Amino acid sequence: MGLTTNDMRTGRLVSFAVFNAQSEFRAELTAGDSIRLETEVVVIGSISMTFTHRLFRADGNMTAFEAEFKCVLLTLETRHATETPDDVRERATKWLENPT
């Protein structure tokens, strides 16, 4: 989406960290079930993003799990919030749930 492992390890030294998580279990999954994961960006802020993650059972397209993660972009050197780079914000707009 715009941040790479290089950005985290040796490049920009930034990464998103979850500061709030809401989750809902909707259907049982068991070992061996085929699932599909979908991720969408819900909100793009200046220092944060909100993501929705959904797990679907492949045998009927039933939503089994849904979570919303509110994340802040941190500099890994100081562990303080930092502005989301324009290129990351631009790439994230392609994942927006309801683009305006």
N, C-alpha and C positions, 0 to 999 in steps of 0.2 A: 504494500500500500504506500510505500514511500520511504519507510525506515527499513534498513537492512541490518543483518547481524554485524556488518562492518561499521554501521553507524553506532551500534551499541558498544563494540569492542575497541575499535581503533580510530574511527572516523569522527563523527560529531559528538560521540559519547552522550547520547540521549536515548531515553526509552520511556514508553508509557508504563505507568504503574496504576493498578486498580485502587481507587480510594472508596468506592461504594459498589456493592454487588447485590442484586436482587435476583432470586432464582425461584422457579416454580417447576416442580415435577408433575407431569400430567399423565404419563402412562409408564407402565413398567417395561424395563428393558432387561433382557437376560443375556448371559454369555452366548455368543454366536449369532445374536440378532444383527441383521444388516441395518446400518443407519446412514443417514446423510446429515451433514452439518452445514448450516447456512449462517453467514455472518453479514450484518449490515451496519452501516454507520447511521446513527440516529441524529446526533448533534455534533457539529464541529465548532468548537470554541477557540479562543485565542491561545489558551494553554491546555485545553482539555478536549477530549472526544468521548462520546457515549456510543457504545456498541451493543447490539443485540445479537445473541447467539441462540440458534434453535437446532435441536436434534430431532430428526424425523425418523420414524420407523419406516424402512423401505418397503415393507410388505403391505402397506396400505396408506402410506403418506401421513400417518397420524403423528402429531407433535407429541414427543415424549418428554422434552425438557426445553425450557426457555430461560435465558438469563440476560440481564442488562448489566453491563459493566460501565461505570463512569471512571474514566482514566485521566490522569494528569501527565503531561510530558515533563520529565525530570532530566536535569543534567546529571550525569552519573558521577561527575567529579564532586559537586557540592550537594547533591540530593535536594535541590530546590527546583520549583516549577520554572519553566522557561517557555518562551513563545514557540508555537508550532511553526516550523519553517514553511514558507509559501509553497514550495514544491510538494511537501507532505500534505498540506491542506488541499492543494489542487488535486492530487491523486485520490485523496479520501472522498472528494465530492462524487467520484464515480461509483462509490459504494453507498451513497446516501439512500436511505429508505424512501424518503419522499422529497426529491430535489425540488427546489423552488426556482 
